[in-house]
Amino acid sequence: MSVLSIVPCREALLGEGSTKEG
């Protein structure tokens, strides 16, 4: 799995893109 796949997953788990750095 790449970061591109992990980022959207984390986003959905948190509800909002909290981990979204850009």
Secondary structure, DSSP 8 states (H G I E B T S, - for coil): --HHHHHHHHHHHHSS-SS---
